Amino acid sequence: MAKKRDQSAGTPATTALTRAGVEFGVHPYDHDPAAASYGLEAAEALGVAPAQVFKTLLVDSGTGLAVGIVPVDRQLDLKAVAAALGWKKAAMADPAAAERSTGYVVGGISPIGQKRALPTVLDATAQGFQRVYVSGGRRGLDISLAPADLLRVTKGLLSEISR
């Protein structure tokens, strides 16, 4: 599959993927600000199973932030992500801190192209798909790519972090 480029979709995430030579798809959709779950909204709008669409969540150890990427139909297991990162504990990061650290707005935080590279953990369920969908860097935009490429570009690790 060739890279799909939509000039209107240029975000730090798509720029980072292009620079890294990663094959990816760009999938814009009409975002409803009243949607209860941005991730489930994306899955429905794109006609993709919720298990294949992943949300980007920031966690806080008390001394630093990290990224957990889990399917939109599952929850992040804080104990599991802490263990994967070698932390004693983890809590959900403050939304304002997440926005400052990543350069993205909540609901549009991409695991790719963040202002500061953070330790990243991708849920092991991603291995079950040839391509996964993650936020492209703004609400109403997802990108699809191979899980191995997502791990490579984020320097992430794979672990069971969802429940």
N, C-alpha and C positions, 0 to 999 in steps of 0.2 A: 504494500500500500504506500503510495506516495505521500509526502508531506502535504497537508492541506493548509494553505495560507489564506487568511482572511484579514486584509489590512485593517479592518475595523476591530479586529480581535487582538491587536497588538498589546500585550501585557508583559511585565517582567518574566512571567512564566513561559510564554511562547517565545520570547527572545532568548531565554536561557536554553530552552530545548533546541531551538534552531542553531544556536552557537555550539551546542554539544553534539550536533549532528543526529539528534534523536528523531525517529519517525513518530509523528503524532497526528491526531485528528483534532480539528477545532469544531466544537458543537455549541453554537449559540442557541438560546431558547428565550421565550418571553417570560421574564421573571415577574411573579406576583409578590409585591412587598408584604401582603397579608398571609402568605403561605406559612403554615404552622411549622413545616420542616423544609428547609431549603434543599436538603439532599434528596428527600423523597419527591419533592417537586421536580428536581432535575431528572430523576429516574423516570418519572411519569412523562415529562415533556419530551425526553429523548427516546422513550420506548425501550428502555433498558431495565433489566431486573435490578431491584434495589441492592442486591448482594454484590453487583458488579460496579456500583457507584460508591466511591469512598469519600468520606468527609475528613477534613483536616482539623484536628483538635490540638490546642496547645496546652501543655501541662507544666506545672511549676514544682520544683523540688524544694523551694525556699531559698535556693542559692542560684537557680538558673532555670531556663525554659527549655522545652523539647517539644517535638511534634509526634503525635500519634495519628496514624491514618487507618481508619476502620470503615467497614461497610455502613452505609446510611441506615440500614435496617437493624443495626446492632449498636451496642453501647461499648464505650471504652472501659476496659477493666483497669482501674487505676493501680491496683496492686501488681497486675501483670506488666503494665508498661514501666512501672518503677523498677521491677525486677529486671526487665530487659535492658534498662538503662544503667543498672547497677546502683540505683538509688534506694534509700530506705523507705521513702514514701513519695507519693505524687498527689497533687491536687490540680483541679482545673485552673488554668491561668486566668487572671483577670482579663476581661475582654479588651480594655484599654491598653494593657501591657502587651497583649497579643497583637493588636493593631500597630503599636509603636515598633515592636520587634520585627514584624514581618513586612510592614509597609502596605498591607492589604486591609480591607474592612471585613469585620466579622460577617460571615455568610458568603464571603468571596475569598477567603484565605486559601491560597494555593500552597501545596508543599514545595513547590518549585519556584525559584526566583525570588526568594525572600531577601529582605535587606540584610539580615544576618543569618548565616548558615547555622542551623540548630541541629542537635542530635535528632535523628528521625527514626521512627519504628513503624514499619508497615505490617498490618495484620497478615498472618500466614494464609488466610482465606484467599488472598489475592493470587496465590499460586494456581488456583483453580480456573483462572481465566487467561486467555491469550492477551486480552486488553482490559484495562481497568479505566474508569472515568474518575477524574479528580477536578476540583475547581481550577479554572483557567486564570483566576486572578481577579475576577469580579463576579457579582451576582448575575446569573443568566448566561454564564459561559463555562462550559466544561471542556476538558481536553481528554482524549483517550490515548493511551500508550501501553506498551508491554510492561508488566510488573518489574521485570529485570531492568528495564530502562529507567523506571521510576526510582528503583533502589540505587542505580548507578548515579543518576543525576543529583539525588539528594544525599548520596553517601550513607544511605540508610541501611538498617538491618531488618530482617524478617523475624517475626515472633508472634505467638498467639496472644493478642492483646485485646480481643473483643469477647463479649458475652452476649 
